[in-house]
Amino acid sequence: SRLIYHDVNVPRHAWLRVHLALSPEVWDRPGDGVLFRFGVSDDRSYEELLKQVVNPAGVPDDRRWLTVEIDLSQYAGEKLKLIFNTNSSLAGDDSQHDWALLGEPQIVIRP
C-alpha cells in the first residue's frame, strides 16, 4: 500500500517522526513481516530514506510500536511529496497476516 502527503514544505532542522507496527492480532500468527519504506520526491526523482522490516512473529522485540526518526534537514526550503509504502517483507512474498500500521507521522523541529 502507499500513502502520499503532497506539497509538504520542509522547514529548517526538520525530522520526520513516525511509528511502525503490525496489528497485535497477528503477532503470534504465521508470516514473515512487512517491509516499511519511506522516501521523498520532488516530482523529478525519488529518494528512499527508510527501509525496515517489522516482523513480530519472528522478532519478539517487534511486538510494539517502533518509533523511527528520519533527518529531513537536507531538504529544508523544498516542497516535496512524503511517500510511505508497505510491502511483503524482503524475505519473500508471504503476505499472510501483513496487517501494517502507521502511526502519527509528523514533522518535528530539532535545533
Backbone torsions as a table, in degrees:
resi	resn	phi	psi	omega
1	SER	NA	166.4	-177.2
2	ARG	-143.4	139.4	174.3
3	LEU	-128.1	127.8	-177.9
4	ILE	-123.8	130.0	170.0
5	TYR	-102.3	117.9	-176.4
6	HIS	-90.1	151.3	170.4
7	ASP	52.0	51.0	177.3
8	VAL	-89.2	120.6	175.2
9	ASN	-83.2	117.3	-175.9
10	VAL	-87.4	116.2	178.7
11	PRO	-78.5	168.7	175.9
12	ARG	-63.4	144.6	176.2
13	HIS	63.1	30.1	-176.4
14	ALA	-82.5	142.0	172.4
15	TRP	-131.5	144.4	171.6
16	LEU	-93.8	130.1	173.0
17	ARG	-118.3	127.9	179.6
18	VAL	-146.8	153.2	-180.0
19	HIS	-113.1	135.5	-177.9
20	LEU	-118.2	144.3	176.5
21	ALA	-166.0	167.3	164.0
22	LEU	-110.4	149.1	-177.6
23	SER	-56.0	136.0	-179.1
24	PRO	-55.6	-25.9	179.3
25	GLU	-62.3	-19.6	-176.3
26	VAL	-109.4	4.4	-175.4
27	TRP	-58.5	-33.2	-178.0
28	ASP	-111.6	20.2	177.7
29	ARG	-102.2	157.2	-179.1
30	PRO	-59.8	147.1	177.7
31	GLY	155.0	167.3	-179.0
32	ASP	-117.7	17.3	174.0
33	GLY	90.1	-174.0	-177.2
34	VAL	-126.6	140.9	174.4
35	LEU	-93.3	114.6	174.5
36	PHE	-94.7	132.4	177.1
37	ARG	-131.0	144.3	176.1
38	PHE	-136.8	140.1	176.6
39	GLY	-155.0	175.9	178.6
40	VAL	-124.3	152.8	177.8
41	SER	-140.2	140.7	173.9
42	ASP	-106.3	19.4	-176.4
43	ASP	74.4	-6.3	174.6
44	ARG	-106.1	-34.0	-178.7
45	SER	-148.5	164.5	178.7
46	TYR	-123.8	134.5	175.7
47	GLU	-123.2	120.3	179.1
48	GLU	-82.6	129.8	-177.0
49	LEU	-113.4	-14.1	-180.0
50	LEU	-146.6	136.6	171.5
51	LYS	-143.1	109.2	-174.7
52	GLN	-143.5	128.9	175.2
53	VAL	-90.4	133.7	172.6
54	VAL	-115.0	120.0	-172.9
55	ASN	-137.6	79.0	-177.1
56	PRO	-64.4	-24.2	177.9
57	ALA	-69.7	-35.2	-177.8
58	GLY	-101.9	-19.3	-177.4
59	VAL	-128.3	96.6	-176.4
60	PRO	-53.6	-30.5	179.6
61	ASP	-67.7	-14.5	176.9
62	ASP	-84.2	5.6	-180.0
63	ARG	-88.3	59.9	-179.3
64	ARG	-172.6	175.5	170.5
65	TRP	-76.2	129.8	178.0
66	LEU	-104.8	121.9	-180.0
67	THR	-88.7	130.5	178.7
68	VAL	-121.4	136.3	175.1
69	GLU	-126.8	130.3	-174.7
70	ILE	-126.2	127.7	-179.5
71	ASP	-71.9	120.5	177.2
72	LEU	-108.8	6.4	-172.5
73	SER	-59.5	-26.9	179.0
74	GLN	-67.2	-13.3	-179.8
75	TYR	-104.6	12.1	-177.6
76	ALA	-53.5	134.0	178.8
77	GLY	86.0	-5.7	179.9
78	GLU	-95.4	155.0	173.0
79	LYS	-105.7	119.0	-171.9
80	LEU	-130.5	166.8	165.2
81	LYS	-97.4	133.5	171.4
82	LEU	-100.1	122.7	-170.9
83	ILE	-121.1	120.2	177.3
84	PHE	-107.9	129.7	178.7
85	ASN	-127.6	147.9	168.6
86	THR	-128.6	142.9	179.0
87	ASN	-142.0	165.9	167.8
88	SER	-55.3	153.3	-173.7
89	SER	-63.7	167.8	178.6
90	LEU	-67.0	-21.0	-176.2
91	ALA	-67.0	-22.8	-179.0
92	GLY	173.0	-162.1	-177.0
93	ASP	-110.6	35.2	-179.6
94	ASP	-84.3	108.7	-177.1
95	SER	-104.2	8.1	179.6
96	GLN	-67.9	134.4	178.1
97	HIS	62.7	30.4	177.1
98	ASP	-87.8	68.2	-177.4
99	TRP	-95.2	77.3	-173.8
100	ALA	-74.9	143.6	176.7
101	LEU	-127.2	139.1	177.2
102	LEU	-124.9	122.2	-173.2
103	GLY	-119.6	133.3	170.4
104	GLU	46.9	55.0	174.8
105	PRO	-64.0	131.3	179.5
106	GLN	-152.8	152.5	173.5
107	ILE	-96.3	126.4	178.2
108	VAL	-116.9	151.7	179.9
109	ILE	-105.0	130.0	176.2
110	ARG	-118.0	131.3	179.7
111	PRO	-68.6	NA	NA
